[in-house]
Amino acid sequence: MQDQFPAIGHRYLVDFQAFRVELNFASETSLTYTGVRPDGSHGDSETVTITVEPIRDQLYLVTWQEADKTTVVHLEDYKNNTIITNITDANGSFSKFYGTMTLIS
């Protein structure tokens, strides 16, 4: 299994079809996510503290809680450039989305 989380120092465009987001991984514990509007411009952004757990080679569980108490759980597959997100909003509603990841930088 790879020792270091491969996303560190990189930015990814994630397309969940229902919405797009840019993920900027500053470290194994810091992520800034930014909404991407249909015209490509950036929307709201937040920097969060993340926990990363390796599952298998190139597959990671990434979790965090946002300022409004929304919790997010990602299954990030860097071999296939796919991502699954499970989101529980602060009001308790639950959503699941499947998407693709494209390396920006």
N, C-alpha and C positions, 0 to 999 in steps of 0.2 A: 504494500500500500504506500502511496506517496506520502511523505512526511509533512509537507507544507501545503496549506490550502492554496490552490492555484489562482484564486481570484485576487489575492493580495496585490495591491498596486495597479489594479485594472478597473476599467469601466466597461459595463455591458448594457446593451439595449435589450430589454426583455419585452416580448410581444405576447400578451395573453389574449389577443383578439378583442376582448372587451375593453382593454386599456393597455397602455404601454408605459414603461417606467425605465429610467436609467439607474443602474446600481453602480456605485463607486465605492470599492472596497479599499479603505485606507490601511487597514490592518486586519488581523484575525478577530479583532474585537470592535471594529468601527466601520460602519457602513453609512453612506449618505444615499438615500433614494430620492429621486426627482421624477415627478409625473411628466409625461411627454404628451403634449396635445396632438390632435390629428394633423395640425399643420407643421408639426415638428418642433414647435417652441416648447420651452420648459415651463412647467407649472410649479405647484407646491413642492417643497423639499424639506427633508428632516434628516438629521444625523442621529443614528441610534447605536446603542451598544448591542453587539450580536454575540451569540454563542455558536460555535462551529463544531460539529461532531462528524468525523469521517465514518461512512457506512461501509464502503468498499472503495477500491481504486477509482478515483475520479467522481465519486458520488458522496455528497455531503448533506447533512441536515443542518440548516441555518435557521436560528430562531431569534426573535426580538420582541420587545414591547414598545409601542409608540407612546408619545407624550399623552395622548388622549386615552390610553389604556387599551388600544387595539393590540391584539397579539397576532403575530405572523409566524408561520412555520413554512419554510421552503425545503423542498428536496431538489437539490441542484446537481445536475448530471453534466459534468464537464467533458465527458467522452462523447456524448450524443448531443450536447448543447440544448438540453431540454430542462424545463423547470416546472415543478408543481408547487402552487402556493395554497395554503389553507389560512384563512383570515377570520378571526373572531373579532367583530367590532365591539366598541365599548358598550353598546346597547345589547350585546349578546347574540346578534345575528351572525350566521356562519356562511362563508363563501369558499368555493374551491375553483381554481383556475389552472389550466394547463397552458404552457407557453414554450417559446423558443428563446435562446440567448444568443446574441451576436456580440463578439468582442469589438469594442470601439477603440480602446487603447490600453 
